[in-house]
Amino acid sequence: MLKNIKPWISAFRLRTLPLSISGIIIGSCFAHFNGKFDGMIMAFAMLLTISLQVLSNLANDYGDGVRGTDNEDRIGPERAIQSGAITPEEMFDGIKINILVVIILTVGLIFVSFGSKYFLYALLFFALSGLSIYAAINYTVGSSPYGYKGLGDVFVFLFFGLLGVIGSYFLYTKQVDHHVILPAITLGLLSVGVLNLNNMRDIDSDIIAGKQTLAVKLGKKKAKQYHITLIVLAILISFIFSILYFSSFYNLLFYVAYIPLLIHLNTIIKATTPQEFDPQLKVLALTTFVLSILLGLGYIL
């Protein structure tokens, strides 16, 4: 039994999950700041987001595995289909089960958030969940996956940043407020940074496999410049937010996250090989997660 579980846990890519719930944390904390927090909404929102991230990871493993993108030229952890630990048929069955879980959690989240009072809002979020399923699967799966056309960055910015923060805040408050926009943009930029870092690491193997990520289209030099721009913009926008919406020195707690971000920038600037990018994936993802927690806490302490 343990032999069957271990490859699936590996395929879930647990290290990607903290980043996926960062938007929920920020949105929930700002809802708490405005007296609209609900523990059940947060629980369902986190479970749904985690389930969507796992779905994305399984679909990515499946899509890249059957296309041969995951091969011996790729740097980083060996994937489940690539290693033979899970067959494509088994992975496809896992994806179908995961979609069912997402639908169940979506219904639960809509019920605890909107009940029977906000029918149109319920329809909107059911449609957004459908779009999220589409985005999770079609990054690398299908006849025309958008991840192979350099569009992954756009989808990550929209779903991890804008939808993650503003959408989760809306679940509590039933409205969109201006003070969640800059944090949503900040998180979106940092999340795109994580994706771009992954794509910079895999740029050589992706070129061979014909996977046209934005990093491949930009080339190594410009992809690095793009990455630096993403992180610097995230720092600047979050700093501007802290000035515009200052109410307590607790609001500035997230400045602590600037330290590892600046160290990360220095490391990336000096990096010359794809192998040097891989350890920075965990650094940037966890730093983004910590920034989200500190940003949210700064407005509820």
C-alpha positions as CSV (number, residue, x, y, z in Angstrom):
1,M,0.0,0.0,0.0
2,L,2.8,2.4,0.9
3,K,4.4,1.8,-2.5
4,N,1.2,2.9,-4.1
5,I,0.7,6.0,-2.0
6,K,4.3,7.4,-2.2
7,P,4.3,8.2,-6.0
8,W,0.9,9.9,-5.7
9,I,2.1,12.1,-2.8
10,S,5.1,13.0,-4.9
11,A,2.8,13.7,-7.9
12,F,0.7,16.1,-5.7
13,R,3.9,18.3,-5.4
14,L,3.2,19.3,-1.8
15,R,5.8,22.1,-1.9
16,T,3.5,24.0,-4.3
17,L,0.5,24.0,-2.0
18,P,1.6,26.9,0.4
19,L,1.9,29.3,-2.6
20,S,-1.6,28.2,-3.8
21,I,-3.3,29.3,-0.6
22,S,-1.5,32.6,-0.2
23,G,-4.3,34.5,-1.9
24,I,-6.9,32.9,0.4
25,I,-4.8,34.0,3.4
26,I,-4.7,37.6,2.3
27,G,-8.3,37.8,1.3
28,S,-9.4,36.2,4.5
29,C,-7.3,38.5,6.7
30,F,-8.7,41.6,5.0
31,A,-12.2,40.2,5.4
32,H,-11.4,39.8,9.1
33,F,-10.2,43.4,9.2
34,N,-13.6,44.5,7.9
35,G,-15.5,42.2,10.4
36,K,-16.7,39.7,7.7
37,F,-14.6,36.7,8.5
38,D,-16.2,33.2,8.5
39,G,-14.1,30.1,9.4
40,M,-16.2,27.7,7.3
41,I,-15.7,29.9,4.2
42,M,-11.9,29.9,4.8
43,A,-11.8,26.2,5.3
44,F,-13.7,25.4,2.1
45,A,-11.8,28.0,0.1
46,M,-8.5,26.6,1.2
47,L,-9.5,23.0,0.5
48,L,-10.8,23.9,-2.9
49,T,-7.7,25.9,-3.8
50,I,-5.5,23.0,-2.7
51,S,-7.6,20.6,-4.7
52,L,-7.2,22.8,-7.8
53,Q,-3.5,23.0,-7.3
54,V,-3.2,19.3,-7.0
55,L,-5.3,18.9,-10.2
56,S,-3.0,21.3,-12.0
57,N,0.1,19.3,-10.8
58,L,-1.4,16.0,-11.9
59,A,-2.5,17.4,-15.2
60,N,1.0,18.9,-15.7
61,D,2.6,15.6,-15.0
62,Y,0.2,13.9,-17.4
63,G,0.6,16.4,-20.2
64,D,4.3,16.7,-20.1
65,G,4.7,13.0,-19.5
66,V,2.7,11.8,-22.5
67,R,4.3,14.5,-24.7
68,G,7.8,13.5,-23.6
69,T,8.6,17.0,-22.3
70,D,9.6,15.4,-19.0
71,N,12.8,13.5,-20.0
72,E,16.4,12.9,-18.9
73,D,17.3,16.4,-20.1
74,R,15.0,18.1,-17.6
75,I,16.5,19.5,-14.3
76,G,14.5,19.1,-11.1
77,P,12.5,16.4,-9.4
78,E,11.6,13.3,-11.5
79,R,7.9,13.3,-12.4
80,A,5.6,10.3,-11.8
81,I,4.9,9.3,-15.4
82,Q,8.5,10.1,-16.4
83,S,9.8,7.7,-13.7
84,G,7.2,5.0,-14.5
85,A,5.8,5.0,-11.0
86,I,2.4,6.0,-12.3
87,T,1.1,5.1,-15.7
88,P,-0.6,7.7,-18.0
89,E,-3.9,5.7,-17.6
90,E,-3.7,5.8,-13.8
91,M,-2.8,9.5,-13.8
92,F,-5.8,10.2,-16.1
93,D,-8.1,8.4,-13.6
94,G,-6.6,10.4,-10.8
95,I,-7.3,13.6,-12.7
96,K,-11.0,12.6,-13.1
97,I,-11.4,11.8,-9.4
98,N,-9.7,15.1,-8.6
99,I,-12.2,17.0,-10.8
100,L,-15.1,15.4,-8.9
101,V,-13.5,16.5,-5.6
102,V,-13.2,20.1,-7.0
103,I,-16.9,20.1,-7.9
104,I,-18.0,18.8,-4.5
105,L,-15.8,21.4,-2.7
106,T,-17.1,24.2,-5.1
107,V,-20.7,23.3,-4.2
108,G,-19.8,23.3,-0.5
109,L,-18.0,26.7,-0.7
110,I,-20.9,28.3,-2.6
111,F,-23.4,27.0,-0.1
112,V,-21.5,28.3,3.0
113,S,-20.7,31.6,1.4
114,F,-23.9,32.5,-0.5
115,G,-26.6,30.1,0.7
116,S,-29.9,30.8,-1.2
117,K,-29.6,34.6,-0.9
118,Y,-27.1,35.4,-3.7
119,F,-28.1,33.1,-6.7
120,L,-26.2,35.2,-9.3
121,Y,-23.1,35.3,-7.2
122,A,-23.3,31.5,-6.8
123,L,-23.6,31.1,-10.6
124,L,-20.6,33.4,-11.1
125,F,-18.4,31.4,-8.7
126,F,-19.5,28.1,-10.1
127,A,-18.4,29.4,-13.6
128,L,-15.1,30.7,-12.1
129,S,-14.5,27.2,-10.7
130,G,-15.2,25.7,-14.1
131,L,-12.6,28.1,-15.6
132,S,-10.2,27.2,-12.9
133,I,-10.6,23.5,-13.8
134,Y,-10.0,24.4,-17.4
135,A,-6.9,26.4,-16.6
136,A,-5.5,23.7,-14.3
137,I,-5.9,21.0,-17.0
138,N,-5.2,22.8,-20.2
139,Y,-1.8,24.2,-19.2
140,T,-0.2,21.1,-20.7
141,V,-3.1,18.8,-21.7
142,G,-5.1,18.9,-24.8
143,S,-4.5,19.6,-28.5
144,S,-3.5,23.2,-27.9
145,P,-2.2,23.7,-24.3
146,Y,-1.7,27.3,-23.4
147,G,1.4,26.5,-21.4
148,Y,3.1,25.5,-24.7
149,K,2.3,28.9,-26.1
150,G,3.8,31.2,-23.5
151,L,0.5,32.0,-21.9
152,G,1.1,30.4,-18.5
153,D,2.2,33.6,-16.9
154,V,-1.1,35.4,-17.7
155,F,-3.2,32.6,-16.2
156,V,-1.0,32.4,-13.1
157,F,-1.3,36.2,-12.6
158,L,-5.1,36.0,-13.0
159,F,-5.8,32.9,-10.9
160,F,-3.1,33.1,-8.2
161,G,-3.2,36.9,-7.8
162,L,-6.4,38.6,-8.8
163,L,-8.9,35.7,-8.3
164,G,-7.1,34.3,-5.3
165,V,-7.1,37.5,-3.3
166,I,-10.1,39.5,-4.7
167,G,-12.2,36.4,-5.2
168,S,-11.7,35.0,-1.7
169,Y,-12.4,38.5,-0.2
170,F,-15.6,38.6,-2.2
171,L,-16.7,35.3,-0.7
172,Y,-16.9,36.9,2.7
173,T,-18.0,40.5,1.9
174,K,-20.0,40.1,-1.3
175,Q,-18.2,43.1,-2.7
176,V,-14.9,44.2,-4.2
177,D,-13.0,46.9,-2.3
178,H,-10.1,48.9,-3.6
179,H,-7.7,48.0,-0.8
180,V,-7.4,44.4,-1.9
181,I,-6.3,45.3,-5.5
182,L,-2.6,46.1,-4.8
183,P,-2.0,43.0,-2.6
184,A,-3.6,40.9,-5.4
185,I,-1.3,42.4,-8.0
186,T,1.7,41.8,-5.7
187,L,0.9,38.2,-5.1
188,G,0.2,37.7,-8.8
189,L,3.6,39.1,-9.8
190,L,5.4,36.9,-7.2
191,S,3.5,33.8,-8.4
192,V,4.4,34.5,-12.0
193,G,8.0,34.9,-10.7
194,V,7.8,31.3,-9.4
195,L,6.5,30.0,-12.7
196,N,9.1,32.0,-14.7
197,L,11.9,30.6,-12.4
198,N,10.6,27.1,-13.1
199,N,10.6,27.9,-16.9
200,M,14.1,29.4,-16.7
201,R,15.4,26.2,-15.1
202,D,13.8,24.1,-17.8
203,I,14.5,26.3,-20.7
204,D,17.0,24.0,-22.5
205,S,14.8,20.9,-22.2
206,D,11.7,22.8,-23.1
207,I,13.4,24.1,-26.3
208,I,14.2,20.5,-27.2
209,A,10.6,19.3,-26.5
210,G,9.1,22.2,-28.4
211,K,7.4,23.8,-25.3
212,Q,7.3,27.5,-26.0
213,T,7.1,29.0,-22.5
214,L,7.5,32.7,-22.2
215,A,11.1,32.1,-20.9
216,V,11.8,30.1,-24.1
217,K,10.4,32.9,-26.3
218,L,12.3,35.6,-24.4
219,G,15.6,33.8,-24.3
220,K,17.9,33.3,-21.3
221,K,19.0,36.9,-20.9
222,K,15.6,38.5,-21.3
223,A,13.9,35.9,-19.2
224,K,16.2,36.8,-16.3
225,Q,15.5,40.5,-16.8
226,Y,11.8,39.7,-16.8
227,H,12.2,37.8,-13.6
228,I,14.0,40.7,-11.9
229,T,11.3,43.1,-13.1
230,L,8.6,40.9,-11.6
231,I,10.2,40.8,-8.2
232,V,11.1,44.4,-8.1
233,L,7.6,45.5,-9.2
234,A,6.1,43.2,-6.5
235,I,8.3,44.9,-3.8
236,L,7.4,48.4,-5.1
237,I,3.7,47.8,-5.4
238,S,3.5,46.2,-1.9
239,F,5.5,49.1,-0.5
240,I,3.2,51.7,-2.1
241,F,0.2,49.7,-0.7
242,S,1.7,49.9,2.8
243,I,2.0,53.7,2.5
244,L,-1.4,54.3,1.0
245,Y,-3.3,52.1,3.5
246,F,-1.2,52.6,6.6
247,S,-3.1,52.3,9.9
248,S,-0.7,50.7,12.3
249,F,3.0,49.8,12.4
250,Y,1.8,46.1,12.4
251,N,0.9,46.8,8.7
252,L,4.6,46.8,8.0
253,L,5.3,43.3,9.3
254,F,5.6,42.0,5.8
255,Y,8.7,44.1,5.1
256,V,10.6,41.2,6.8
257,A,9.9,39.3,3.6
258,Y,11.8,41.9,1.6
259,I,15.1,40.5,3.0
260,P,14.9,37.0,1.4
261,L,13.4,38.6,-1.8
262,L,16.4,40.9,-2.2
263,I,18.8,38.0,-1.4
264,H,16.9,36.0,-4.0
265,L,17.3,38.8,-6.6
266,N,21.0,38.9,-6.0
267,T,21.3,35.1,-6.4
268,I,19.4,35.2,-9.7
269,I,21.4,38.0,-11.0
270,K,24.6,36.0,-10.4
271,A,23.2,32.7,-11.6
272,T,24.7,31.4,-14.9
273,T,23.4,27.8,-15.1
274,P,19.8,26.3,-15.0
275,Q,20.9,24.2,-12.0
276,E,21.3,27.4,-9.9
277,F,17.6,28.3,-10.4
278,D,16.2,25.1,-9.0
279,P,16.9,25.8,-5.2
280,Q,15.5,29.3,-5.6
281,L,12.0,27.9,-6.5
282,K,11.5,26.8,-2.9
283,V,13.0,30.1,-1.7
284,L,10.7,32.3,-3.7
285,A,7.5,30.2,-3.1
286,L,8.0,30.1,0.6
287,T,9.0,33.8,0.8
288,T,5.8,34.6,-1.0
289,F,3.8,32.5,1.4
290,V,5.4,34.2,4.4
291,L,4.8,37.6,2.9
292,S,1.1,36.8,2.5
293,I,0.8,35.7,6.1
294,L,2.6,38.7,7.5
295,L,0.7,41.1,5.2
296,G,-2.6,39.6,6.4
297,L,-1.6,39.5,10.0
298,G,-0.5,43.1,9.9
299,Y,-4.2,44.1,9.4
300,I,-5.8,41.9,12.1
301,L,-3.4,42.4,15.0
